[in-house]
Amino acid sequence: MIFPLEQLVQFNDNIYEITVAASRRAYQMAKIKDPEIDANYGKVVCVAARQLFNKTVNYRIEEKQ
């Protein structure tokens, strides 16, 4: 799996938000040793980004109180 570059180019929302979301998702996947990482040659950030762009995984911004 390669990084979903075409989806990134077409992304119209806040690029910073999805970058942070992908980073955090990649960290989660690495911590639990998700088998999808091994299936994609260890490319954890690519897998995380693909999940976000395909809306397999959703994210939201939480406001600090």
C-alpha positions in Angstrom: 0.0 0.0 0.0 1.3 3.4 -0.9 0.4 6.7 0.7 -3.0 7.9 -0.6 -1.6 10.9 -2.3 -4.4 11.5 -4.7 -6.9 11.5 -1.8 -4.7 14.0 0.0 -4.6 16.3 -3.1 -8.4 16.2 -3.3 -8.9 16.8 0.4 -10.7 20.1 1.0 -10.8 20.2 4.8 -8.2 21.3 7.3 -5.0 19.4 6.3 -3.5 20.0 9.8 -6.4 18.2 11.4 -6.1 15.1 9.2 -2.3 15.1 9.6 -2.6 15.0 13.4 -5.4 12.4 13.2 -3.2 10.2 11.0 -0.3 10.5 13.3 -2.3 9.6 16.4 -4.0 6.7 14.6 -0.6 5.4 13.4 0.6 5.5 17.0 -2.5 3.6 18.2 -2.0 0.9 15.6 1.7 0.6 16.4 1.0 0.3 20.1 -1.5 -2.6 19.6 0.6 -4.2 16.9 -2.3 -4.2 14.4 -1.9 -7.0 11.9 -2.8 -4.7 9.1 0.6 -3.1 9.5 2.4 -6.3 8.7 0.1 -6.9 5.8 1.3 -3.5 4.4 5.1 -3.9 4.9 5.2 -2.0 8.1 3.8 1.2 6.5 1.8 2.3 9.5 1.3 5.9 8.6 0.1 4.9 5.1 -2.4 2.5 6.6 -3.6 5.1 9.1 -4.0 7.8 6.4 -5.9 5.4 4.2 -8.3 4.5 7.0 -9.0 8.2 7.6 -9.5 9.1 4.0 -11.8 6.1 3.4 -13.7 6.9 6.6 -13.0 3.5 8.0 -11.9 5.4 11.1 -13.3 8.8 12.1 -11.9 11.5 14.2 -13.2 14.6 16.0 -11.7 17.6 17.6 -12.3 17.8 21.4 -12.3 21.2 22.9 -10.4 21.7 26.1 -12.5 22.9 29.0 
